[in-house]
Amino acid sequence: MKINKRITDTYCRTFAVEKSGLVAISVSARCQSKKQLKSNTDEDLRVEINRAPFRELPPEKNIQQFNLPCTFNGSQLRGLKKTVTFLTVLEKGEHEIRLIPKRKSTPAALSRNMRVLSRPLQKSLALTRQ
């Protein structure tokens, strides 16, 4: 599935997984810094899958949801594209992905691609005798 729009408010999209197993969900987005926007805030975007937020483990002083490797931070990206791939085990059926901007009052990020690759978990073990 592809999206090509500016995310200005929480964007929800449902997707189906055909077989239970390991799923790769790739999200690509661009965010700009406050200097590029001539604003006092950066564009920041985070992703939730089935309403589960991603955050640092363990939390430090305050729970962070936007300044993490799996989020899109405008001050770091400065308009460049970043792709984050989430690997998770999902059951067969409908699921939801949410793209959430940090500030709902300002346009957040241009989201380019979102794809779900559903493959059953395969076990492979090579044994050799010595």
C-alpha positions in Angstrom: 0.0 0.0 0.0 1.3 3.5 -0.8 0.4 6.8 0.6 1.6 10.2 -0.7 0.3 12.9 1.5 1.2 15.4 4.2 0.3 14.0 7.6 -1.3 16.9 9.6 -3.3 14.8 12.0 -3.3 11.2 13.1 -3.5 9.0 10.0 -5.0 5.5 10.5 -4.9 2.8 7.9 -6.0 -0.8 8.2 -4.2 -3.7 6.5 -4.7 -7.4 6.3 -2.2 -10.1 7.0 -3.0 -13.3 5.0 -1.0 -15.7 7.2 0.1 -15.5 10.8 3.8 -15.0 11.2 6.7 -12.6 10.9 5.7 -9.4 9.1 7.9 -6.6 7.9 6.3 -3.2 7.8 8.4 -0.4 6.1 7.5 3.2 6.4 9.4 6.0 4.6 8.9 9.7 5.4 10.6 13.1 5.1 10.5 15.7 7.9 11.9 19.2 7.9 13.7 21.1 10.6 12.3 24.3 12.2 15.0 26.2 10.3 13.8 24.9 7.0 10.2 25.6 8.0 11.0 29.1 9.4 9.1 28.0 12.4 9.7 27.4 16.1 9.0 23.6 15.9 10.4 20.7 13.8 8.2 18.2 11.9 8.2 15.0 13.9 6.3 11.7 13.2 5.9 8.5 15.0 4.4 5.1 14.1 2.0 2.8 16.1 1.0 -0.7 15.1 -2.2 -1.9 16.6 -2.1 1.1 18.9 1.1 0.0 20.5 3.5 2.9 20.8 7.3 2.3 20.3 9.5 3.9 22.9 12.8 3.5 24.6 13.4 0.6 27.0 13.8 1.2 29.9 12.4 4.8 30.1 14.8 7.4 31.3 13.5 10.5 33.1 10.5 11.1 30.8 8.9 8.6 28.5 10.1 9.5 25.0 8.0 8.8 21.9 9.5 11.0 19.3 13.3 11.2 19.8 13.9 7.5 19.1 15.6 5.6 16.2 12.2 4.3 15.0 10.7 7.8 14.6 11.1 10.6 12.1 12.7 13.7 13.6 12.9 16.8 11.5 15.9 18.3 13.2 17.9 15.1 12.3 16.4 14.5 8.8 16.4 18.1 7.6 14.1 17.2 4.7 15.9 13.9 3.8 14.0 10.6 3.5 14.3 7.9 6.2 12.9 4.4 6.0 12.1 2.4 9.2 11.3 -1.3 9.0 9.3 -2.8 11.8 9.6 -6.6 12.3 6.8 -8.1 14.3 4.8 -11.2 14.6 1.1 -10.7 13.7 -1.8 -13.0 13.6 -3.9 -13.5 10.4 -6.5 -10.8 10.0 -7.0 -7.0 10.1 -4.5 -4.7 11.8 -4.0 -1.0 12.1 -1.0 1.3 11.5 -1.1 4.9 12.7 1.2 7.8 11.7 1.1 10.4 14.4 2.6 13.9 14.1 4.0 15.6 17.2 2.1 18.8 16.8 -1.4 18.5 15.3 -1.5 22.2 14.6 1.3 22.2 12.0 1.8 20.0 9.0 4.0 17.1 10.0 5.6 14.8 7.4 5.3 13.6 3.9 4.9 9.9 4.1 6.0 8.1 0.9 5.7 4.3 1.3 4.1 1.8 3.5 4.3 -1.9 2.7 3.4 -5.0 4.5 5.2 -8.2 3.5 3.5 -11.2 5.1 5.4 -14.4 5.1 5.0 -17.4 7.4 7.8 -17.8 9.9 10.2 -20.3 8.4 12.6 -22.4 10.5 15.8 -23.5 9.0 18.7 -25.2 10.7 21.7 -26.7 9.0 23.5 -29.5 10.8 26.8 -31.1 9.9 28.5 -34.1 11.4 32.2 -34.0 12.3 
